Amino acid sequence: MGTHGTLAAKVRGPVLEPGDAGYDEERTGFQTRDPHRPGVIVGALDAADVRAAVEYAAAQGLPVGVQNTGHGLPLPADGGLLISTGRMTGLRVDPEARTAWIEAGVRWSQVVPEAAEHGLAPLSGSSPGVGAVSYMLGGGAGLMSRRYGYAADHVRSIDAVTADGRLWHVTPDTDPDLFWALLGGRANFGVVTSLEIGLFPVTHLYGGGLIFDTDLIPEVMDLWRTWTADVPEAMTSSIALVPVPDIPAFPEELRGRHIAHVRIAHSGDAAEGERLIAPLRAAGPRLQDTVRELPYTEAGTIHNEPPTPMAYRSTTRALRELDGRTVRDLLDLAGPGAPDRAILEIRHLGGALARPPVVPNAVGGRDARYLVGVLSKLRPGVDEESVRSLHERAAALLDPRSSGGILNFLVGPDAGPEMVRASYDPATYRRLAELKAAYDPRNLFRLNHNIPPAA
Ligand SMILES: Cc1cc2nc3c(=O)[nH]c(=O)nc-3n(C[C@H](O)[C@H](O)[C@H](O)COP(=O)(O)OP(=O)(O)OC[C@H]3O[C@@H](n4cnc5c(N)ncnc54)[C@H](O)[C@@H]3O)c2cc1C
């Protein structure tokens, strides 16, 4: 029996300690670099297991973290208790109410097809593999977000275990403070066991990718920048500059090229979508053009993000505006001619994301119009020192022009206290810290994007 042997008697799911078979697999998710190193992991089967794990951690004074897929790994935990939610995959769609009840381990790839059976869609994001609950608690800017706002703005109720081990059914009417704080403050306030979320009557998008070759990159970047200034809210898009490896895993026409990948998700009429993107198509020949009317169940093909776990480092910042000078500086930093190979991504925000929600919540980033990310894959042989230097330069370039971070995209070294604070406006952060002092005065929930309790 390991150090935490008595815990196994309190939970139904597995309890794993360093050295146990399954420990490494359980702690490692999508981000394979520097995974959590908890003293003990509880593979929760249900809300009762989550409760027992939190009660045990509180009694032992162990800090608590929670992980589903590991797509949003903050600073890795060193010691403490990690609650792993991947086994909690309960999902129910209510077509009449246009809602879904989703448990903590559900991914978008599970919700999207189930909702589509009823002609409905969730406000999911670019990657179907991302965990739906954490995505929504962190805000959630997805493929239809300029039209419908942050996914968090459409949460109806939350089941969560707070630091005192109590399981709450939180609604805006019963517990407005906790409801407000969980949506935006996320794991700081509780381990969420399930959410009830709104669904939307969307069956198709006009969407896909326009891929341009290296020589068109400066022109396409600038065209996309000016084009996004006044597109309607039904149009959500992003652009990524990607140095494609010269290996057979990639389509022949893209191999070894530095490409511009414009991703289109138009949730209005297809003919209108086609008309709207005509100026982008007119920029020149495309290596690939997959923009078409597609069922929402194929929405993951728009960004076509890799489903397999990988090691990477990323730096992301929100911008209130994107001027031509910033685009040129970003091209110098991470474009085709730059000394370091990196992926540069800019997502278009604004629209309904900029409006306050009908039911207030703590989600930040409402003044952001663009989200810029620089991402380096840490393949074997990559010089970690040059990656570190690139990301320091990315932060130095973006910080003076940035309105802060967007919580969902803060990972690794970016997930420290300063960037977490910079993801909220000052009044929201202050209120979050005060509520943290009320709900979790010992900061038991600190293996996360931490908001320390107000003094
Ligand atoms: C390829 C990729 C694409 C993405 N696309 C988008 C996008 O389009 N839009 C967007 O907004 N975001 C996007 N993200 C960011 C993503 O939404 C966040 O990283 C999100 O936190 C991932 O949740 P997860 O459960 O998959 O990850 P995890 O790493 O398992 O969770 C991240 C953190 O969330 C907290 N958490 C997890 N589960 C719970 C719970 N049950 N209760 C309380 N707290 C919990 C924990 O603090 C945990 O450390 C993307 C990320 C990646 C890697």
The ligand as an SDF file (V2000), in Angstrom:
LIG
                    3D

 53 58  0  0  0  0  0  0  0  0999 V2000
   -5.2490   22.1840  -30.3240 C   0  0  0  0  0  0  0  0  0  0  0  0
   -5.9860   23.1210  -29.3990 C   0  0  0  0  0  0  0  0  0  0  0  0
   -7.0900   23.8320  -29.8780 C   0  0  0  0  0  0  0  0  0  0  0  0
   -7.7860   24.7110  -29.0410 C   0  0  0  0  0  0  0  0  0  0  0  0
   -8.8390   25.4330  -29.5470 N   0  0  0  0  0  0  0  0  0  0  0  0
   -9.5000   26.2990  -28.7520 C   0  0  0  0  0  0  0  0  0  0  0  0
  -10.5570   27.1060  -29.2510 C   0  0  0  0  0  0  0  0  0  0  0  0
  -10.9080   27.0360  -30.4290 O   0  0  0  0  0  0  0  0  0  0  0  0
  -11.1640   27.9740  -28.4000 N   0  0  0  0  0  0  0  0  0  0  0  0
  -10.8090   28.0710  -27.0780 C   0  0  0  0  0  0  0  0  0  0  0  0
  -11.4140   28.8660  -26.3450 O   0  0  0  0  0  0  0  0  0  0  0  0
   -9.8240   27.3050  -26.5670 N   0  0  0  0  0  0  0  0  0  0  0  0
   -9.1450   26.4600  -27.3780 C   0  0  0  0  0  0  0  0  0  0  0  0
   -8.1110   25.7370  -26.8710 N   0  0  0  0  0  0  0  0  0  0  0  0
   -7.7680   25.8960  -25.4680 C   0  0  0  0  0  0  0  0  0  0  0  0
   -8.6080   24.9420  -24.6130 C   0  0  0  0  0  0  0  0  0  0  0  0
   -9.9560   25.3030  -24.6310 O   0  0  0  0  0  0  0  0  0  0  0  0
   -8.1340   25.0190  -23.1720 C   0  0  0  0  0  0  0  0  0  0  0  0
   -6.7750   24.6960  -23.1250 O   0  0  0  0  0  0  0  0  0  0  0  0
   -8.9320   24.1080  -22.2560 C   0  0  0  0  0  0  0  0  0  0  0  0
   -8.6030   24.4160  -20.9240 O   0  0  0  0  0  0  0  0  0  0  0  0
   -8.6180   22.6600  -22.5240 C   0  0  0  0  0  0  0  0  0  0  0  0
   -9.3810   21.8520  -21.6810 O   0  0  0  0  0  0  0  0  0  0  0  0
   -8.9770   20.3290  -21.4960 P   0  0  0  0  0  0  0  0  0  0  0  0
   -9.8750   19.7120  -20.5200 O   0  0  0  0  0  0  0  0  0  0  0  0
   -8.8950   19.7380  -22.8550 O   0  0  0  0  0  0  0  0  0  0  0  0
   -7.4910   20.4650  -20.9380 O   0  0  0  0  0  0  0  0  0  0  0  0
   -6.8620   20.1830  -19.4960 P   0  0  0  0  0  0  0  0  0  0  0  0
   -5.4120   20.4910  -19.6730 O   0  0  0  0  0  0  0  0  0  0  0  0
   -7.2090   18.8250  -19.0400 O   0  0  0  0  0  0  0  0  0  0  0  0
   -7.5070   21.2660  -18.5500 O   0  0  0  0  0  0  0  0  0  0  0  0
   -6.9950   22.5750  -18.5050 C   0  0  0  0  0  0  0  0  0  0  0  0
   -7.2230   23.1750  -17.1350 C   0  0  0  0  0  0  0  0  0  0  0  0
   -8.6050   23.3520  -16.9440 O   0  0  0  0  0  0  0  0  0  0  0  0
   -8.9260   23.1420  -15.5810 C   0  0  0  0  0  0  0  0  0  0  0  0
   -9.9530   22.0850  -15.5150 N   0  0  0  0  0  0  0  0  0  0  0  0
  -10.0220   20.9690  -16.2590 C   0  0  0  0  0  0  0  0  0  0  0  0
  -11.1080   20.2570  -15.9120 N   0  0  0  0  0  0  0  0  0  0  0  0
  -11.7300   20.9520  -14.9510 C   0  0  0  0  0  0  0  0  0  0  0  0
  -12.9090   20.7110  -14.1710 C   0  0  0  0  0  0  0  0  0  0  0  0
  -13.6700   19.6360  -14.3310 N   0  0  0  0  0  0  0  0  0  0  0  0
  -13.2400   21.6260  -13.2310 N   0  0  0  0  0  0  0  0  0  0  0  0
  -12.5050   22.7400  -13.0180 C   0  0  0  0  0  0  0  0  0  0  0  0
  -11.3830   22.9990  -13.7330 N   0  0  0  0  0  0  0  0  0  0  0  0
  -11.0020   22.1150  -14.6840 C   0  0  0  0  0  0  0  0  0  0  0  0
   -7.6550   22.7350  -14.8660 C   0  0  0  0  0  0  0  0  0  0  0  0
   -7.0860   23.8490  -14.2210 O   0  0  0  0  0  0  0  0  0  0  0  0
   -6.7630   22.2910  -16.0060 C   0  0  0  0  0  0  0  0  0  0  0  0
   -5.3870   22.4950  -15.7200 O   0  0  0  0  0  0  0  0  0  0  0  0
   -7.3820   24.8640  -27.6910 C   0  0  0  0  0  0  0  0  0  0  0  0
   -6.2760   24.1510  -27.1990 C   0  0  0  0  0  0  0  0  0  0  0  0
   -5.5830   23.2990  -28.0480 C   0  0  0  0  0  0  0  0  0  0  0  0
   -4.3670   22.5770  -27.5180 C   0  0  0  0  0  0  0  0  0  0  0  0
  1  2  1  0
  2  3  1  0
  2 52  2  0
  3  4  2  0
  4  5  1  0
  4 50  1  0
  5  6  2  0
  6  7  1  0
  6 13  1  0
  7  8  2  0
  7  9  1  0
  9 10  1  0
 10 11  2  0
 10 12  1  0
 12 13  2  0
 13 14  1  0
 14 15  1  0
 14 50  1  0
 15 16  1  0
 16 17  1  0
 16 18  1  0
 18 19  1  0
 18 20  1  0
 20 21  1  0
 20 22  1  0
 22 23  1  0
 23 24  1  0
 24 25  2  0
 24 26  1  0
 24 27  1  0
 27 28  1  0
 28 29  2  0
 28 30  1  0
 28 31  1  0
 31 32  1  0
 32 33  1  0
 33 34  1  0
 33 48  1  0
 34 35  1  0
 35 36  1  0
 35 46  1  0
 36 37  1  0
 36 45  1  0
 37 38  2  0
 38 39  1  0
 39 40  1  0
 39 45  2  0
 40 41  1  0
 40 42  2  0
 42 43  1  0
 43 44  2  0
 44 45  1  0
 46 47  1  0
 46 48  1  0
 48 49  1  0
 50 51  2  0
 51 52  1  0
 52 53  1  0
M  END
$$$$
